Amino acid sequence: MKVIELLTNDCLSSIEYNPSPHRFNTNEKSVSERSQLPIIYTCQNCTYKLTLKESDFLKHTESTFSNLSNPDRSKFLNHLTLTKDDSFLDFYCPNCQQPTTIIFVGGYTGYWGMYGFKIKRVLVIEQ
């Protein structure tokens, strides 16, 4: 069993949620392109589709709580280095039980204190 990193575009329907109506330059994506919820995660092992909501990311922003067992969580921690801005959302696939960790940056942004996040990495323990 080893930790592998998945390509975010292959397993997620979107990697960003930013509801702020403001763009600082013309190269930034429009609000409709940045605000796609829910995000659908597709398990690379069994193709099960799991819906992730804004509240899932909000609950895990800057949290140290893990949904994984200590041995599985330790495997992920040994594989990666988290920065102080990184948060994680982890779970077992409801269908095949593959351990999965999503690393993201999230927080309140914009003039109205809207919550947004951007997914950086998706890691799984390949069985």
C-alpha positions as CSV (number, residue, x, y, z in Angstrom):
1,M,0.0,0.0,0.0
2,K,1.4,3.3,-1.0
3,V,0.3,7.0,-1.2
4,I,-0.2,8.3,-4.7
5,E,-1.2,11.7,-5.9
6,L,-4.1,12.0,-8.3
7,L,-4.5,14.6,-11.0
8,T,-7.2,17.0,-9.7
9,N,-8.8,17.4,-13.1
10,D,-9.3,13.6,-13.4
11,C,-11.0,13.1,-10.1
12,L,-12.8,16.4,-9.4
13,S,-15.5,18.2,-11.2
14,S,-14.0,21.5,-10.1
15,I,-11.1,22.6,-7.9
16,E,-12.2,26.1,-6.8
17,Y,-15.1,27.8,-5.2
18,N,-14.8,31.6,-5.1
19,P,-18.1,33.4,-5.0
20,S,-16.7,36.9,-4.8
21,P,-17.9,39.0,-7.7
22,H,-14.6,40.8,-7.9
23,R,-11.8,40.1,-10.4
24,F,-8.5,41.9,-10.1
25,N,-7.5,41.4,-13.7
26,T,-9.0,40.2,-16.9
27,N,-7.1,36.9,-16.8
28,E,-9.0,35.6,-13.8
29,K,-12.0,33.3,-14.3
30,S,-15.5,34.7,-14.2
31,V,-17.7,34.0,-11.2
32,S,-19.7,31.4,-13.0
33,E,-16.5,29.4,-13.7
34,R,-15.2,29.8,-10.2
35,S,-18.4,29.0,-8.2
36,Q,-19.3,25.4,-9.2
37,L,-20.9,23.6,-6.3
38,P,-21.3,20.9,-5.4
39,I,-17.9,19.4,-6.3
40,I,-18.1,15.8,-7.4
41,Y,-15.2,13.6,-6.4
42,T,-14.8,10.3,-8.5
43,C,-12.9,7.5,-6.7
44,Q,-10.1,6.3,-9.0
45,N,-10.4,2.8,-7.5
46,C,-14.2,2.1,-8.0
47,T,-15.5,5.2,-9.9
48,Y,-18.0,5.9,-7.0
49,K,-19.1,9.6,-7.1
50,L,-19.1,11.5,-3.9
51,T,-20.7,15.0,-3.6
52,L,-18.6,17.6,-1.6
53,K,-20.4,20.8,-0.4
54,E,-19.1,24.1,0.7
55,S,-19.9,23.2,4.3
56,D,-17.6,20.1,4.1
57,F,-14.7,22.4,3.3
58,L,-15.7,25.1,5.8
59,K,-15.9,22.5,8.6
60,H,-12.4,21.3,7.9
61,T,-10.7,24.7,7.3
62,E,-7.8,24.9,9.8
63,S,-9.1,21.8,11.6
64,T,-6.9,19.0,12.8
65,F,-9.7,16.5,12.9
66,S,-9.3,13.4,10.6
67,N,-11.9,10.9,9.5
68,L,-9.2,8.3,9.0
69,S,-7.7,5.8,11.3
70,N,-4.3,6.7,12.9
71,P,-2.3,4.3,10.6
72,D,-3.8,5.7,7.4
73,R,-3.5,9.3,8.5
74,S,0.2,8.7,9.4
75,K,0.8,7.4,5.9
76,F,-0.5,10.6,4.4
77,L,1.5,12.8,6.9
78,N,4.7,10.9,6.1
79,H,4.2,11.6,2.4
80,L,3.5,15.3,2.5
81,T,4.4,18.6,4.0
82,L,1.6,20.9,4.8
83,T,2.0,24.7,4.9
84,K,0.4,26.8,7.6
85,D,-2.3,27.8,5.1
86,D,-3.2,24.2,4.1
87,S,-6.2,22.4,5.3
88,F,-7.4,18.9,4.6
89,L,-10.5,17.0,4.2
90,D,-10.1,13.2,4.4
91,F,-12.5,10.2,4.1
92,Y,-12.9,6.6,3.1
93,C,-14.7,6.0,-0.1
94,P,-18.2,4.9,0.9
95,N,-18.0,2.1,-1.7
96,C,-14.5,0.6,-1.7
97,Q,-13.1,2.2,1.5
98,Q,-10.0,3.7,-0.2
99,P,-8.5,6.3,2.1
100,T,-8.5,9.7,0.5
101,T,-7.1,13.1,1.5
102,I,-7.9,16.4,-0.2
103,I,-5.5,19.3,0.5
104,F,-7.0,22.7,0.1
105,V,-6.7,26.4,1.0
106,G,-9.9,28.0,2.3
107,G,-11.1,31.0,4.2
108,Y,-13.2,34.1,4.1
109,T,-12.5,36.5,1.3
110,G,-14.0,39.5,-0.4
111,Y,-15.8,42.6,0.9
112,W,-18.7,40.6,2.3
113,G,-16.7,37.9,4.1
114,M,-17.7,35.1,1.6
115,Y,-16.1,31.7,2.2
116,G,-14.1,30.3,-0.7
117,F,-11.5,27.5,-1.2
118,K,-9.1,26.1,-3.8
119,I,-8.1,22.4,-3.9
120,K,-4.4,21.9,-4.3
121,R,-3.9,18.1,-4.2
122,V,-5.7,14.8,-3.9
123,L,-3.9,11.8,-2.4
124,V,-5.1,8.3,-2.0
125,I,-3.6,5.1,-0.5
126,E,-3.5,2.6,-3.3
127,Q,-4.3,-0.9,-2.1
